[in-house]
Amino acid sequence: MIKNKNIFVLLLMVISTTYQLSVQASVPVPAPPQVAAKNYLLMDFNSGRVLAEKDADVQIEPASITKLMTSYVVYSEIESGRLSLDEQVLISEKAWRMGGSRMYLEVGSKVRVELLLKGLIIQSGNDASVALAEHIAGGEDAFVALMNQYAANLGMNSTYYKNSTGWPDAEHLTTARDISILANAFIRDFPERYKGYSEKVFTYNNIKQYNRNKLLWRDKSVDGLKTGHTDSAGYCLVSSALRSDMRLISVVLGTNSEDARASVSQSLLNYGFRFYETHKLYSAGESLNQSRVWQGDTDNVSLGLASDLHVTIPRGSYERMDALLNVDANITAPLKKGTPLGEVRIVLDDKELSNVPLVALQQVEKGNVFQVSKDYILKLFD
């Protein structure tokens, strides 16, 4: 037994009942496909690993992909209890006059929030977007301030909105990376609401319109998200697909046609699913180690992770991964739940894939005089 060493190596076994993986040879990973888009990014939803990108941090006009943030704000209001799907929204002249893609609302009419959301998501209605913005914040400008605040909170540091629709504006900018952050947040924060992005058809005012995301018809694994187009932005598409337990998010910007944005997105998604696999290694709150606590009201503390740990790796390389637990020496009470006490490192072929804090899973109070004195003496002889 090696004393005073707090580094433990946990071999990830192929026989794990969690994964039930078959033994297979590693698949060589080629470079991402060369696609006709000005900017793009392909990311795994659970691990956050970026699998392919091009000019992902260059600011561009997002066109109607803007409405993904518009709906994020609306659903945040609903979840907080400040807005109801059944509320009636009075349609202003400004909303009615909006050009571009529309839901064909009538000025002076009252429309339920639920229907406006369908018009926003499925028909990409500029009129629906403005109507919702005015209803929630009293005016579009005030609503845009909310959008920018949510963007900042999500870490979308290169994004600045000027309107709720994506109408062209030289200062209305974002990046492929920021869009991927927003798409990830939407799916994570509103998993049930997200299902609305897979709806293909919506009829309002006797006008039937189809979702512009062609991948919803071409690929059964695709269940969202949003298209966009202006002359200055080109044809854009942020899409997400789920195959088995792996979800990918693709952001494609600046293609030259509706077919091109769909084809490019499909190529990126196929590349990711073909050459990579994602595994959940540990769950939040799962005890990974029992460590000695000095001068506490208990002798041991359970260590684990604050959130689930996923990794995305080349297909067939699972057996070559190691999980390394580095635990702090001389852990001393008192301890708050969540206190960092080490780290978990995931390594593949000597390359670090992930490094996350190992934290206390419960609170440990300072021990009584007897416990503190006993541990003081034991440490002298340790």
Secondary structure as the mmCIF struct_conf table of DSSP 4:
data_model
#
loop_
_struct_conf.conf_type_id
_struct_conf.id
_struct_conf.beg_label_comp_id
_struct_conf.beg_label_asym_id
_struct_conf.beg_label_seq_id
_struct_conf.end_label_comp_id
_struct_conf.end_label_asym_id
_struct_conf.end_label_seq_id
TURN_TY1_P TURN_TY1_P1 LYS A 3 ASN A 4
STRN STRN1 ILE A 7 LEU A 11
TURN_TY1_P TURN_TY1_P2 VAL A 14 ILE A 15
TURN_TY1_P TURN_TY1_P3 THR A 17 TYR A 19
HELX_LH_PP_P HELX_LH_PP_P1 LEU A 21 VAL A 23
HELX_LH_PP_P HELX_LH_PP_P2 ALA A 25 PRO A 28
HELX_LH_PP_P HELX_LH_PP_P3 PRO A 30 PRO A 33
BEND BEND1 ALA A 36 ALA A 36
BEND BEND2 LYS A 38 LYS A 38
STRN STRN2 ASN A 39 ASP A 44
TURN_TY1_P TURN_TY1_P4 PHE A 45 SER A 47
STRN STRN3 VAL A 50 LYS A 54
BEND BEND3 ASP A 55 ASP A 55
TURN_TY1_P TURN_TY1_P5 ALA A 56 ASP A 57
BEND BEND4 VAL A 58 VAL A 58
STRN STRN4 ILE A 60 ILE A 60
HELX_RH_3T_P HELX_RH_3T_P1 ALA A 63 THR A 66
HELX_RH_AL_P HELX_RH_AL_P1 LYS A 67 GLU A 79
TURN_TY1_P TURN_TY1_P6 SER A 80 GLY A 81
BEND BEND5 ARG A 82 ARG A 82
TURN_TY1_P TURN_TY1_P7 LEU A 85 ASP A 86
STRN STRN5 GLN A 88 LEU A 90
HELX_LH_PP_P HELX_LH_PP_P4 ILE A 91 SER A 92
HELX_RH_AL_P HELX_RH_AL_P2 GLU A 93 ARG A 97
BEND BEND6 GLY A 100 SER A 101
TURN_TY1_P TURN_TY1_P8 VAL A 107 GLY A 108
STRN STRN6 LYS A 110 ARG A 112
HELX_RH_AL_P HELX_RH_AL_P3 VAL A 113 ILE A 121
TURN_TY1_P TURN_TY1_P9 ILE A 122 ILE A 122
BEND BEND7 GLN A 123 GLN A 123
HELX_RH_AL_P HELX_RH_AL_P4 ASN A 126 ALA A 137
BEND BEND8 GLY A 138 GLY A 139
HELX_RH_AL_P HELX_RH_AL_P5 GLU A 140 LEU A 154
TURN_TY1_P TURN_TY1_P10 GLY A 155 GLY A 155
TURN_TY1_P TURN_TY1_P11 ASN A 157 SER A 158
STRN STRN7 TYR A 160 TYR A 160
BEND BEND9 LYS A 162 LYS A 162
BEND BEND10 SER A 164 THR A 165
TURN_TY1_P TURN_TY1_P12 ALA A 170 GLU A 171
STRN STRN8 LEU A 173 THR A 174
HELX_RH_AL_P HELX_RH_AL_P6 ALA A 176 ASP A 189
TURN_TY1_P TURN_TY1_P13 PRO A 191 GLU A 192
HELX_RH_3T_P HELX_RH_3T_P2 ARG A 193 SER A 198
STRN STRN9 VAL A 201 TYR A 204
TURN_TY1_P TURN_TY1_P14 ASN A 205 ASN A 206
STRN STRN10 ILE A 207 TYR A 210
BEND BEND11 ARG A 212 ARG A 212
TURN_TY1_P TURN_TY1_P15 LYS A 214 LYS A 214
HELX_RH_AL_P HELX_RH_AL_P7 LEU A 215 ARG A 218
TURN_TY1_P TURN_TY1_P16 LYS A 220 SER A 221
STRN STRN11 VAL A 222 THR A 230
TURN_TY1_P TURN_TY1_P17 ASP A 231 ALA A 233
STRN STRN12 GLY A 234 ARG A 243
TURN_TY1_P TURN_TY1_P18 SER A 244 ASP A 245
STRN STRN13 MET A 246 THR A 255
BEND BEND12 ASN A 256 SER A 257
HELX_RH_AL_P HELX_RH_AL_P8 GLU A 258 PHE A 275
STRN STRN14 TYR A 276 TYR A 282
TURN_TY1_P TURN_TY1_P19 ALA A 284 GLY A 285
STRN STRN15 ASN A 289 ARG A 292
STRN STRN16 TRP A 294 TRP A 294
TURN_TY1_P TURN_TY1_P20 GLN A 295 GLN A 295
STRN STRN17 GLY A 296 GLY A 296
BEND BEND13 ASP A 297 ASP A 299
STRN STRN18 ASN A 300 GLY A 304
BEND BEND14 ALA A 306 SER A 307
STRN STRN19 LEU A 309 PRO A 314
TURN_TY1_P TURN_TY1_P21 ARG A 315 GLY A 316
HELX_RH_3T_P HELX_RH_3T_P3 TYR A 318 ARG A 320
STRN STRN20 MET A 321 VAL A 327
BEND BEND15 ALA A 329 ASN A 330
STRN STRN21 THR A 332 THR A 332
BEND BEND16 ALA A 333 ALA A 333
STRN STRN22 LEU A 335 LEU A 335
TURN_TY1_P TURN_TY1_P22 LYS A 337 GLY A 338
STRN STRN23 PRO A 340 LEU A 348
TURN_TY1_P TURN_TY1_P23 ASP A 349 ASP A 350
STRN STRN24 LYS A 351 ALA A 360
BEND BEND17 LEU A 361 GLN A 362
STRN STRN25 VAL A 364 VAL A 364
HELX_LH_PP_P HELX_LH_PP_P5 GLU A 365 GLU A 365
STRN STRN26 LYS A 366 LYS A 366
HELX_LH_PP_P HELX_LH_PP_P6 GLY A 367 GLY A 367
HELX_RH_AL_P HELX_RH_AL_P9 VAL A 369 PHE A 381
#
